[in-house]
Every structure is written in structure tokens, then in C-alpha cells.
């Protein structure tokens, strides 16, 4: 019955339920200096590589890390991306799809998606 009244009110008065917009940012959010060091170490172990001092400091996105790792290993960037995303997700515990634009730091992140909740 309640749904009927809502439908009538919406039709008669053009009333729409309020919706809250939730903005999620496309970031892994390594907010602690140790977090990035531990993740870099995990990436080095995964790909059996070593980053030179300061080399990874220029990396802000997953895509940039893919390019860096693929350059060091000579691997296919798509395969590097696949392995890298698994490493990132296992290390951080994030539960969303990582893409090449996903950042490692919240301060440079862009909105990922806009969800709506009634």
C-alpha cells in the first residue's frame, strides 16, 4: 500500500526520492611511507626486479608502474598489469577493480564512480 501512495505522490507532485551521491576515488591510498615501501618490496619480489634509489618516486599510477616494470623485465605490459593488480589487491586488501589510472596516493586521485543510494 505504501508503494502505491509513493507512486501517486511522485506522479501528482513530481516528487522524487532523495538520493545521496557517493564519490569514490580511484586510489589504492598508500598514506603511510611504510606502505609504499612494503608494496614496492612486494612488487620487486613478484617480478624479481630491483628498483634503483628514487626510481619509483616518479610513479603515481598503476599504469606508470606497469610501464616501469615492463621496461625492466621486457615483459608484455598486459601480463605485467595482470600480475601487478593481483599483487596490489593482495597487499592492500582493496575490493575494487584496479585500472591503469588507479593512483597509489589519495592526493592525486580522481573520482572513480558515482553511486546513488536512496
Order of alpha helices (4+ residues) and beta strands (2+ residues): alpha-beta-alpha-alpha-alpha-beta
